[in-house]
């Protein structure tokens, strides 16, 4: 039996796992700023480019929970290394893609690999960080890395696309994956769950069809017509598949999704909030990309610099949000998240092709603040009051909701600007900015449903792990354990 890793090695394992998480988060947003260049290089319009982003996020959303269950059963390091290999090979395929169809297929393969990295890496970290205080700090670092990776994507992508070309946003993954594979083989121990869940094949298939079908209808709707026979057929198929998913899951002893969680009002609110926050973020990134590069003629690097306030705000506000959750509960940071997101979206409703660039930069700052404050309280609301056996389910479902929100935001925002000429992009994007503001208002509603702390009592943060929970007084590195 392997001895428990010493402190230096445990933090090395955390660094390796955070590296993989950074790749997953970065690839969710880094491609956005390169979309105009990809479209020009592969002769694809806006509608097609939406699939470049959504092929990744849809597959990632659909497989997150099953990948975690598979790792618990056959070995976490084994699945983690397989995920790195799949992600790396798919990145090479993206970088070398000769046609748009190959690129979309390779992006979907990237999503398969990414689904084996994020939940599995967190399980590895929890397995090696056995001391509660140390584990609390590790989870804080983990959460911070995710926020930074999502927010840094546009800037990193802009610099790469301007300097080397759009294919570089995929090539950059290859050396990072190679290093992670080598370090994983040296430092990361193998582990399995004592009581792994059964894999739910029917549930997994139906969930993938529901998520993919919903977004496909939204992306293709403007092209085929919302009232066309093809669109109506899509609506019926999505509704039927969703009903079948609910029926199948309600009859399984170990379902992919525990439907009983949806009887809890705070949990439903948290899922809705997770979708709303990521719809707002992904819509902002997509609309920003086309507005700055097509309507205003900026280079990808310049567009990335304009969105830098968003990245900085998200990075700074995420740990502050964790402290607020630990001290006052989820409601105050959710109110801040909803308020800033709403104001940020409204700031951009009236922009034109010659608007002072400081206004979009301010709006991106406000949206970044909203995003930074949102994630910790949404997680808290989802798992608050749950027994350990259900906390992992809740965390997995909210993670899936985040990725679904990303795909949904791309689909809805893209449908607003599809076919718009550069001179009309600013005006065409206005429904998208109303969508961002509406998502902020929805988060404010979620704040009213979020559990409030008992008077005079410190709040304990519930942190969802793959299939269990750790309770700490604060979510972030400077919080003490409990």
C-alpha positions in Angstrom: 0.0 0.0 0.0 1.4 3.5 -0.9 2.3 5.8 1.9 0.5 9.1 2.1 2.3 11.8 0.1 4.3 14.3 2.2 3.4 18.0 2.2 5.7 19.1 -0.7 4.4 16.3 -2.9 0.8 17.0 -2.0 1.1 20.6 -3.1 2.9 19.4 -6.3 -0.2 17.2 -7.0 -2.4 20.2 -6.5 -0.3 22.2 -9.0 -0.5 19.5 -11.6 -4.3 19.2 -11.2 -4.7 23.0 -11.3 -2.7 23.0 -14.5 -5.3 20.7 -16.1 -8.2 22.8 -14.7 -6.6 25.9 -16.2 -6.6 24.2 -19.6 -10.2 23.3 -19.3 -11.3 26.7 -18.3 -9.1 28.5 -20.8 -10.4 26.5 -23.7 -13.9 27.4 -22.8 -13.2 31.1 -23.6 -9.9 31.4 -25.4 -11.4 30.5 -28.8 -13.9 33.3 -28.7 -11.5 36.0 -29.6 -10.2 34.0 -32.6 -13.6 33.3 -34.1 -13.4 36.1 -36.8 -10.0 34.7 -37.9 -11.3 31.1 -37.9 -14.3 32.2 -40.0 -12.0 34.0 -42.5 -9.6 31.1 -42.6 -12.1 28.3 -43.0 -14.8 30.4 -44.8 -17.5 30.0 -42.2 -20.2 32.4 -41.1 -21.4 33.4 -37.6 -23.9 30.5 -37.4 -21.2 27.9 -38.1 -18.7 29.6 -35.7 -21.1 29.1 -32.8 -20.5 25.4 -33.2 -16.8 25.9 -32.8 -17.4 27.0 -29.2 -20.5 24.9 -28.4 -19.2 21.6 -29.6 -16.7 21.8 -26.8 -19.0 23.0 -24.0 -21.9 20.7 -24.9 -19.8 17.5 -24.7 -18.1 18.7 -21.6 -21.5 19.5 -19.9 -22.9 16.1 -21.0 -20.0 13.9 -19.7 -18.9 15.7 -16.5 -20.8 13.4 -14.1 -20.2 10.1 -15.9 -16.5 10.8 -16.2 -16.3 11.3 -12.4 -18.2 8.1 -11.8 -15.9 6.2 -14.2 -12.8 7.5 -12.4 -14.1 6.4 -9.0 -14.6 2.9 -10.4 -11.5 2.2 -12.5 -8.9 4.6 -11.0 -8.7 8.4 -10.9 -5.1 8.7 -12.1 -5.8 6.4 -15.0 -8.8 8.4 -16.2 -7.0 11.7 -15.6 -4.1 10.6 -17.8 -6.5 9.3 -20.5 -8.2 12.7 -20.4 -4.9 14.5 -20.9 -4.1 12.3 -23.9 -7.5 12.8 -25.5 -7.4 16.5 -24.9 -3.8 16.8 -26.3 -4.6 14.7 -29.4 -7.8 16.6 -30.0 -5.9 19.9 -29.7 -3.5 18.8 -32.4 -6.5 17.9 -34.6 -8.0 21.3 -34.0 -4.7 23.1 -34.9 -4.4 21.1 -38.1 -8.0 21.1 -39.1 -8.3 21.5 -42.9 -12.0 22.1 -42.9 -14.7 23.5 -40.5 -16.3 20.0 -40.0 -13.0 18.6 -38.8 -12.5 21.5 -36.4 -16.0 21.0 -34.9 -15.4 17.2 -34.5 -12.0 17.9 -32.9 -13.5 20.4 -30.5 -16.1 17.8 -29.4 -13.2 15.4 -28.8 -11.5 18.1 -26.7 -14.7 18.2 -24.6 -14.5 14.4 -24.0 -11.0 14.8 -22.7 -11.8 17.9 -20.6 -14.7 16.0 -18.9 -12.1 13.6 -17.6 -9.9 16.4 -16.2 -11.9 18.8 -14.1 -14.0 16.5 -11.8 -11.3 13.8 -11.7 -8.5 16.2 -10.8 -10.5 17.6 -7.9 -11.1 14.0 -6.6 -7.3 13.4 -6.8 -6.7 16.6 -4.8 -9.2 15.7 -2.1 -7.7 12.2 -1.9 -4.2 13.5 -1.2 -5.1 16.5 1.0 -6.4 14.7 4.0 -5.9 17.4 6.7 -9.0 19.6 6.8 -7.2 23.0 7.0 -4.8 22.1 4.2 -7.7 20.7 2.1 -9.6 23.9 2.6 -6.7 26.0 1.3 -6.3 23.6 -1.6 -9.9 23.9 -2.6 -9.5 27.7 -2.4 -6.6 27.6 -4.8 -8.5 25.3 -7.1 -11.5 27.6 -7.3 -9.3 30.7 -7.9 -7.5 29.0 -10.8 -10.9 28.2 -12.4 -12.0 31.8 -12.3 -8.7 33.1 -13.6 -8.6 30.6 -16.5 -12.1 31.6 -17.7 -11.4 35.3 -17.4 -7.9 35.1 -19.0 -9.0 33.4 -22.2 -9.9 36.4 -24.2 -6.6 38.2 -23.5 -4.4 35.1 -24.1 -6.4 34.3 -27.2 -6.1 37.8 -28.6 -2.3 37.9 -28.1 -1.9 34.4 -29.7 -4.1 35.1 -32.7 -2.5 38.5 -33.4 1.0 37.2 -33.1 0.9 33.7 -34.5 -2.6 33.0 -36.0 -5.8 31.3 -34.8 -4.3 27.8 -34.9 -1.9 28.8 -32.1 -4.8 28.8 -29.5 -4.8 25.0 -29.9 -1.1 24.4 -30.3 -0.4 26.1 -27.0 -2.2 23.2 -25.3 0.2 20.5 -26.5 3.3 21.3 -24.5 1.2 21.9 -21.4 -0.5 18.5 -21.8 2.9 16.8 -22.3 4.3 18.4 -19.1 1.2 17.4 -17.1 1.4 13.8 -18.4 5.0 13.5 -17.3 4.4 15.0 -13.9 1.3 12.9 -13.3 3.2 9.7 -13.9 5.8 10.8 -11.3 3.8 12.5 -8.6 0.1 11.6 -8.7 -0.9 8.5 -6.8 -3.7 6.2 -7.9 -7.0 6.1 -6.0 -10.5 4.8 -6.3 -13.7 5.3 -4.4 -14.5 2.8 -1.6 -18.0 2.5 -3.0 -18.1 3.7 -6.6 -21.4 4.5 -8.2 -22.7 2.4 -11.1 -22.5 4.0 -14.5 -25.8 5.2 -15.9 -25.6 4.6 -19.7 -29.2 5.4 -20.6 -29.3 8.5 -18.4 -26.0 9.7 -19.9 -27.3 9.2 -23.5 -30.6 11.0 -22.8 -28.9 13.9 -21.0 -26.5 14.4 -23.9 -29.4 14.4 -26.3 -31.4 16.9 -24.2 -28.5 19.3 -23.8 -27.3 19.0 -27.4 -30.8 19.2 -28.9 -31.7 22.3 -27.0 -28.7 24.2 -28.1 -28.9 22.9 -31.7 -32.4 24.3 -32.1 -31.3 27.7 -30.8 -28.3 27.8 -33.2 -30.1 26.6 -36.3 -33.4 28.3 -35.6 -32.6 31.6 -37.3 -31.4 29.8 -40.4 -34.2 27.2 -40.7 -37.0 29.4 -39.3 -38.4 29.2 -35.8 -41.8 28.0 -37.2 -40.5 25.6 -39.8 -41.3 21.9 -39.8 -37.6 21.1 -39.0 -37.7 23.5 -36.0 -41.0 22.1 -34.7 -39.7 18.6 -35.0 -36.7 19.7 -32.9 -38.9 21.1 -30.2 -40.9 17.9 -30.0 -37.8 15.7 -29.9 -36.2 17.8 -27.1 -39.4 17.7 -25.1 -39.8 13.9 -25.6 -36.2 13.2 -24.7 -36.4 15.4 -21.6 -39.5 13.5 -20.4 -37.8 10.2 -21.1 -34.8 11.3 -19.1 -36.9 12.2 -16.1 -38.8 8.8 -16.4 -35.6 6.8 -16.6 -33.8 8.6 -13.8 -36.7 8.3 -11.4 -36.6 4.5 -11.7 -32.9 4.0 -11.2 -31.3 3.2 -7.8 -28.2 5.1 -8.6 -29.2 7.7 -11.2 -26.9 10.0 -13.1 -29.0 12.9 -11.8 -30.9 12.6 -8.5 -34.2 14.2 -9.3 -35.1 14.5 -5.6 -32.7 17.4 -5.4 -35.1 19.5 -7.6 -37.7 19.4 -4.8 -35.4 21.9 -2.9 -36.1 25.5 -3.8 -32.6 26.7 -3.0 -31.1 24.0 -5.2 -33.3 24.9 -8.2 -32.4 28.5 -7.7 -28.7 27.7 -7.7 -29.0 25.7 -10.9 -30.9 28.5 -12.6 -28.3 31.0 -11.2 -25.4 28.9 -12.6 -27.0 28.8 -16.0 -27.8 32.6 -15.9 -24.2 33.6 -14.9 -22.6 31.6 -17.7 -25.1 32.7 -20.3 -24.2 36.2 -19.4 -20.5 35.6 -19.5 -20.4 33.6 -22.8 -22.8 36.1 -24.5 -20.6 39.0 -23.4 -17.5 37.3 -24.8 -19.1 36.4 -28.1 -20.7 39.8 -28.7 -17.6 41.6 -27.5 -15.5 39.6 -30.0 -17.5 40.5 -33.1 -18.2 44.1 -32.0 -14.6 45.0 -31.3 -13.1 43.1 -34.3 -15.7 43.5 -37.0 -17.6 46.7 -36.1 -14.6 48.6 -34.8 -11.8 46.9 -36.8 -9.6 46.1 -33.8 -7.0 43.4 -33.9 -7.5 40.3 -31.7 -4.8 41.5 -29.3 -6.4 45.0 -28.9 -9.8 43.4 -28.3 -8.2 41.2 -25.7 -6.7 44.2 -23.9 -10.1 45.9 -23.9 -11.6 42.9 -22.0 -8.7 42.9 -19.6 -10.7 44.7 -16.9 -13.1 41.7 -16.9 -10.3 39.3 -16.2 -8.9 41.4 -13.4 -12.3 42.0 -11.8 -13.2 38.3 -11.8 -9.8 37.4 -10.4 -10.0 40.0 -7.5 -13.7 39.5 -6.7 -13.7 35.7 -6.6 -11.8 35.4 -3.2 -13.8 38.3 -1.8 -17.0 36.4 -2.7 -15.7 33.4 -0.8 -15.0 35.5 2.3 -18.5 37.0 2.1 -20.1 33.6 1.8 -18.1 32.4 4.8 -19.1 35.4 7.0 -22.6 36.3 5.8 -23.9 33.5 3.6 -24.6 33.4 -0.1 -27.2 36.2 -0.3 -24.9 39.4 -0.2 -22.4 38.2 -2.9 -25.3 37.1 -5.1 -26.9 40.5 -4.8 -23.6 42.1 -5.8 -23.2 39.6 -8.7 -26.7 40.2 -10.0 -26.5 44.0 -9.6 -23.2 44.4 -11.4 -24.1 42.1 -14.2 -27.4 43.9 -14.8 -25.7 47.3 -14.9 -22.9 46.0 -17.2 -25.4 44.6 -19.7 -27.4 47.8 -19.7 -24.3 49.9 -20.3 -23.9 48.2 -23.7 -27.5 48.3 -24.9 -27.0 51.7 -26.7 -23.4 51.3 -28.0 -22.6 52.2 -31.6 -19.6 51.8 -33.9 -18.0 55.0 -32.6 -18.9 54.9 -28.9 -16.0 55.9 -26.6 -14.1 52.7 -26.0 -14.0 53.5 -22.3 -17.7 52.6 -22.0 -17.4 49.0 -23.2 -14.3 48.6 -21.0 -16.3 49.8 -18.0 -19.1 47.4 -18.9 -16.7 44.5 -19.2 -15.3 45.5 -15.8 -18.8 45.4 -14.3 -19.7 42.0 -15.8 -16.3 40.7 -14.6 -17.2 41.8 -11.0 -20.5 40.1 -11.3 -18.9 36.9 -12.5 -16.3 37.0 -9.8 -18.9 37.3 -7.0 -21.3 34.7 -8.4 -19.7 31.2 -8.3 -19.0 30.7 -4.6 -22.6 31.6 -3.4 -24.2 29.5 -6.2 -22.2 26.5 -5.0 -23.2 27.2 -1.4 -26.9 27.5 -2.3 -26.8 24.2 -4.2 -25.3 22.1 -1.4 -26.6 24.0 1.7 -28.2 21.6 4.1 -27.6 18.4 2.1 -26.1 15.2 3.5 -22.7 14.3 2.2 -24.1 11.6 -0.2 -26.1 14.2 -2.1 -23.6 17.1 -2.0 -21.5 15.6 -4.7 -24.5 15.1 -7.0 -25.5 18.8 -6.4 -22.0 20.0 -7.2 -21.9 17.9 -10.3 -25.2 19.2 -11.5 -24.3 22.8 -11.0 -21.0 22.3 -12.9 -23.1 20.8 -15.7 -25.4 23.8 -15.5 -22.5 26.2 -15.9 -21.3 24.5 -19.1 -24.8 24.3 -20.4 -25.2 28.0 -19.7 -22.0 28.7 -21.7 -23.4 26.8 -24.7 -26.8 28.5 -24.4 -25.3 32.0 -24.2 -23.3 31.4 -27.4 -26.4 30.0 -29.2 -28.7 32.9 -28.1 -26.3 35.7 -28.6 -25.1 34.3 -31.9 -28.6 34.1 -33.2 -29.0 37.8 -32.6 -26.1 38.8 -34.8 -26.1 36.1 -37.4 -26.0 37.6 -40.9 -25.4 41.2 -39.6 -23.0 43.3 -41.6 -20.1 44.9 -39.7 -21.8 48.3 -39.8 -25.0 46.9 -38.2 -23.3 44.7 -35.6 -23.7 47.2 -32.8 -27.4 47.6 -33.3 -27.9 43.8 -33.9 -26.2 43.0 -30.6 -28.6 45.0 -28.5 -30.9 42.0 -27.8 -27.8 40.2 -26.6 -27.0 42.9 -24.1 -30.6 42.9 -22.9 -30.1 39.2 -22.4 -27.0 39.8 -20.2 -28.9 42.4 -18.2 -31.8 39.9 -17.8 -29.5 37.3 -16.6 -28.3 39.7 -13.9 -31.9 40.3 -12.8 -32.4 36.5 -12.6 -29.4 36.2 -10.3 -31.0 38.9 -8.1 -34.1 36.7 -7.9 -31.8 33.7 -7.0 -30.3 35.8 -4.2 -33.8 36.2 -2.6 -34.2 32.4 -2.6 -30.6 31.7 -1.3 -30.4 30.4 2.3 -29.8 33.1 4.9 -27.5 32.5 7.8 -28.9 32.2 11.3 -28.5 35.4 13.3 -25.3 35.6 15.4 -23.9 32.4 14.0 -20.9 32.0 11.7 -21.6 30.5 8.3 -20.0 27.2 7.3 -19.3 26.8 3.7 -20.3 23.5 2.0 -17.8 22.6 -0.7 -19.0 19.9 -3.1 -16.5 17.3 -4.0 -17.0 14.6 -6.7 -19.1 12.4 -4.4 -18.8 13.9 -0.9 -18.4 17.2 0.9 -15.9 19.1 3.0 -17.1 21.8 5.4 -14.9 24.8 5.9 -15.6 28.2 7.5 -14.5 30.0 4.3 -14.1 28.8 0.8 -10.8 30.5 0.0 -7.2 29.9 1.0 -7.2 32.2 4.0 -10.3 30.5 5.5 -9.8 28.2 8.5 -11.0 24.7 8.7 -13.9 23.5 10.7 
